């Protein structure tokens, strides 16, 4: 599941403009294979997948448009491609 969530995040970002970001819930909804709101159970795994992708240099996690470190992140997050 971990790898699938990472692939889902990257796939969603590839479908958007280079400067666009996604909400972790976008990835949770896309990865969820059931009906209803069971995707909510994937929110924390999606956040963990995003932080692994940060460590790999693939994405940035942002708040208010600015990259944040995992230790600083509180509240709503966005995920975007890493700026190179």
Residue pairs with C-beta under 8 A, 6 or more apart in sequence:
1 45
2 45
2 48
2 49
2 52
4 31
5 27
5 31
5 42
5 45
5 46
5 49
6 49
6 52
6 53
8 27
8 30
8 31
8 46
8 49
9 22
9 27
9 46
9 49
9 50
9 53
9 59
9 79
10 53
10 58
10 59
11 30
12 22
12 26
12 27
12 30
13 20
13 21
13 22
13 59
13 79
13 80
13 81
16 22
18 81
19 80
20 80
21 62
21 78
21 79
21 80
22 78
22 79
22 80
23 76
23 77
23 78
23 79
24 43
24 46
24 47
24 50
24 77
24 79
25 39
25 43
25 46
27 42
27 46
27 49
27 50
27 79
28 39
28 40
28 42
28 43
28 45
28 46
29 39
31 39
31 42
31 46
32 38
32 39
32 42
47 77
50 59
50 61
50 77
50 79
51 61
51 70
53 59
53 79
54 60
54 61
54 70
54 82
57 82
58 81
58 82
59 79
59 80
59 81
59 82
60 67
60 79
60 80
60 81
60 82
60 83
61 67
61 68
61 70
61 73
61 77
61 78
61 79
62 68
62 77
62 78
62 79
62 80
63 73
63 74
63 75
63 76
63 77
63 78
65 78
68 77
